[in-house]
Amino acid sequence: MQKFFYILAAIIILIIIAFFVLGLVSKKGQAPGIQAGHLQPCVSAENCVISESVEGDKSTIEPLAFSGDKNEFLDKAKAAVESLGGEIVRIETDYIAATFTSGIFGFVDDLELRVSDDNLLHFRSASRVGRSDLGANKKRVDTLKALLVK
């Protein structure tokens, strides 16, 4: 019986080490950015959501319509991202890229925002590693939308 507990403890330790390694791996990289005026599609629907995608894709969410000045709205979006714990890593005309880092293992997720000419805020939020994010990226975008409509 004691041998079983040693094996179980070793397996648990290996799993924890693997998660820390994945956390380190996720620190390398960056958001895909904009190509041809649009956010890049999700590679996996299990750990990514996007508002600019092929219709019927499981990872597609709705963009957020807004009124008023684009630059003022982008400033508001930047402040909202930071209030959620995001770190702004790149700002361009009509585009913001930010990272969110999880507490325990340090997994990094990328959040990208793009303002279109028709006053829509488009989102792409994706985990850099892993197959599933347990809904974290969709929840992050929903929370951000709620902050921006106030």
PyMOL commands that set and color helices and strands:
alter all, ss='L'
color gray80, all
select helices_A, chain A and resi 2-26+70-83+136-148
alter helices_A, ss='H'
color red, helices_A
select strands_A, chain A and resi 34-35+38-39+48-50+64-65+87-92+95-101+108-115+120-127
alter strands_A, ss='S'
color yellow, strands_A
deselect
rebuild
show_as cartoon
